[in-house]
Amino acid sequence: MPFLSVIIPTLNEAENLPATLDCFRAAGIEEVIVVDGGSEDGTVERAVAGGSRVLTAPEPGRAGQMNLGARESSGEVLLFSHGDTRIPSQTLRNLEFVLKESPELVGGGFARRFESRSCLLRFTAWCSDFRGRWWGLFLGDQGIFVKRSVFEALRGFDEAVVPGEDLDFSYRMAKAGRTCLVGPPVMSSARRFEKRGAFHQTRLDLVAARQILKAAKVRTPA
């Protein structure tokens, strides 16, 4: 049984996926599962060429795709990441080290930087580090890792929370036990911010995050 299983939900990620898979291959990760939601741009072919196992979800939706990947995986620890997020080998080694040295940890996420020279995005990346370190709240493009036993106890990602399944899950994970932030930072694509503008997209994200966390607090037992 591998220590770590990587699960990547995809939908038309042919352009970015190869570089992401190269990172895991360089780190010697044995089990990488790509769960595709119906790509039409060659994502599946590139996933296979990159050495990953490919599953096809009945319908697109990150929560459902990640839950499917988790059910089909075999690692002690599950790492959920995006197809456009590159994780350094040292970060993955540090992940294994901290979990083995601190058995009380239930999971966590990674420090993150964006492929952008935007000062605003550099600031938001610093804020996300603070948020993850002190409150245990992580987004999917940071990477979220969790012990399998904890993931199963939490019943995985809530498929009714769209979007925001990542924030909802990390909130519930933080309530279940101690989490941690691991570095060096991963590198995430800034394409979402470039499309709408960094300021406008950040504002929308903050409004959505507030609503998601408010709903999660109502549903999660104290």
C-alpha positions in Angstrom: 0.0 0.0 0.0 1.5 3.3 -1.0 1.9 6.1 1.6 0.4 8.7 -0.7 -2.2 8.7 -3.3 -2.6 11.8 -5.5 -6.0 12.5 -6.9 -6.5 15.1 -9.7 -10.0 16.1 -11.0 -9.7 17.4 -14.6 -11.9 19.0 -17.2 -10.0 20.2 -20.4 -6.6 20.4 -18.7 -4.4 19.1 -21.6 -2.3 22.2 -21.7 -1.3 22.2 -18.0 -1.6 18.6 -16.9 1.8 17.3 -18.3 3.9 19.7 -16.2 1.8 18.8 -13.1 2.3 15.0 -13.6 6.0 15.5 -14.2 6.3 16.8 -10.7 4.8 13.7 -9.2 6.8 11.4 -11.4 10.0 13.3 -10.4 9.2 12.8 -6.8 8.6 9.1 -7.2 4.9 9.1 -6.3 3.6 5.6 -7.1 -0.2 6.3 -7.3 -1.5 9.3 -9.3 -5.2 9.1 -10.3 -6.7 11.5 -12.8 -10.5 11.6 -12.6 -11.8 13.2 -15.8 -15.1 14.9 -16.1 -15.5 14.7 -19.9 -12.6 16.5 -21.4 -12.6 17.1 -25.1 -9.1 18.5 -25.6 -6.8 15.4 -25.2 -6.6 15.6 -21.4 -7.1 11.8 -21.0 -4.5 11.0 -23.5 -2.0 13.2 -21.8 -2.8 11.8 -18.4 -2.1 8.3 -19.7 1.1 9.4 -21.3 2.1 11.0 -18.0 1.9 7.6 -16.3 -1.3 8.2 -14.2 -4.3 6.0 -13.8 -7.3 7.5 -15.5 -10.9 7.3 -14.3 -14.0 8.8 -16.0 -16.6 10.3 -13.7 -20.3 9.9 -14.7 -20.6 13.7 -14.8 -18.3 16.7 -14.2 -18.0 18.1 -10.7 -14.9 18.3 -8.7 -16.4 17.0 -5.5 -17.8 13.9 -7.2 -14.6 13.3 -9.2 -12.4 13.6 -6.1 -14.7 11.2 -4.1 -14.5 8.7 -6.9 -10.7 8.9 -7.0 -10.5 8.5 -3.3 -12.7 5.3 -3.4 -10.4 3.8 -6.1 -7.1 4.8 -4.4 -5.1 2.8 -1.9 -2.7 5.2 -0.1 -2.7 5.9 3.7 -2.8 9.6 2.8 -4.9 11.3 0.1 -3.6 14.4 -1.7 -6.2 16.3 -3.8 -4.7 18.8 -6.2 -5.5 20.6 -9.4 -4.3 19.9 -12.9 -2.6 23.3 -13.1 -0.8 23.2 -9.8 2.8 22.1 -9.7 4.2 20.7 -6.4 7.9 20.6 -5.9 9.6 17.3 -4.9 10.9 18.8 -1.7 7.3 19.8 -0.7 6.1 16.2 -1.1 9.1 14.9 0.9 8.3 17.4 3.7 4.6 16.3 3.6 5.6 12.7 4.3 8.1 13.8 7.0 5.7 15.9 9.0 2.9 13.3 8.9 5.2 10.5 10.1 6.8 12.7 12.7 3.5 14.1 14.0 0.9 11.3 14.0 -1.7 13.5 15.6 -2.1 15.5 12.4 -5.2 14.8 10.4 -4.2 16.6 7.2 -3.5 20.1 5.8 -2.4 21.9 2.7 0.5 23.6 1.1 1.8 27.1 0.9 1.0 28.6 -2.5 2.3 31.1 -5.0 0.8 32.2 -8.3 2.4 32.3 -11.8 2.0 36.0 -11.9 3.8 39.2 -11.1 0.7 40.8 -9.7 1.3 42.4 -6.3 -2.3 41.7 -5.3 -1.9 38.0 -6.0 1.4 37.9 -4.1 -0.5 39.5 -1.2 -3.4 37.0 -1.4 -0.9 34.1 -1.5 0.6 35.4 1.7 -2.9 35.7 3.2 -3.7 32.1 2.2 -0.5 30.9 4.0 -1.7 32.7 7.1 -5.2 31.3 6.7 -3.9 27.8 6.4 -1.4 28.0 9.2 -3.7 29.5 11.8 -7.3 28.4 10.8 -6.7 25.2 8.7 -8.6 26.5 5.7 -7.3 25.5 2.3 -8.3 25.8 -1.3 -8.0 23.1 -4.0 -5.2 24.9 -5.9 -3.1 24.8 -2.8 -3.4 21.1 -2.6 -5.3 19.4 0.3 -4.0 16.3 2.0 -5.8 14.2 4.6 -5.4 10.8 6.2 -7.7 8.2 4.6 -9.3 7.4 8.0 -10.2 11.0 8.5 -11.5 11.5 5.0 -13.8 8.5 5.3 -15.0 9.7 8.8 -15.9 13.0 7.2 -17.6 11.2 4.3 -15.4 13.0 1.8 -16.3 16.1 -0.2 -19.9 17.4 0.0 -21.1 17.1 -3.6 -23.9 19.5 -2.9 -21.5 22.4 -2.3 -20.7 23.8 -5.7 -18.4 25.6 -5.9 -16.5 25.6 -2.6 -16.2 21.9 -1.9 -12.6 22.4 -1.0 -13.1 25.1 1.6 -16.1 23.3 3.1 -14.0 20.1 3.4 -11.0 21.8 4.9 -13.2 23.5 7.5 -14.6 20.2 8.6 -11.2 18.6 8.5 -9.8 21.4 10.8 -12.7 20.7 13.2 -11.7 17.0 13.3 -8.1 17.6 14.5 -4.9 19.5 14.0 -3.8 20.4 10.5 -0.6 22.0 9.2 0.8 24.1 6.3 3.7 22.5 4.4 6.2 24.3 2.2 8.1 25.2 0.0 5.2 26.7 -1.9 3.4 25.1 -4.7 3.0 27.0 -8.0 -0.6 27.6 -9.2 -1.8 29.0 -12.5 -3.2 32.6 -12.3 -5.4 32.1 -15.4 -8.7 32.5 -13.4 -7.6 35.9 -12.1 -6.2 37.0 -15.5 -9.6 36.2 -17.1 -11.7 38.5 -14.9 -9.0 40.7 -13.4 -7.2 40.0 -10.1 -9.1 42.5 -8.0 -12.5 41.5 -9.3 -11.9 37.8 -9.0 -10.5 38.1 -5.5 -13.5 40.1 -4.4 -15.8 37.4 -5.8 -13.8 34.7 -4.0 -14.0 36.5 -0.7 -17.8 36.9 -0.9 -18.2 33.2 -1.9 -15.9 32.0 0.9 -17.8 33.9 3.5 -21.1 32.2 2.4 -19.5 28.7 2.2 -18.0 29.0 5.7 -21.2 30.3 7.1 -23.1 27.3 5.7 -20.4 24.9 6.8 -20.5 26.1 10.4 -24.3 25.5 10.5 -23.9 21.9 9.2 -20.8 20.9 11.3 -21.3 19.7 14.9 -19.4 21.8 17.5 
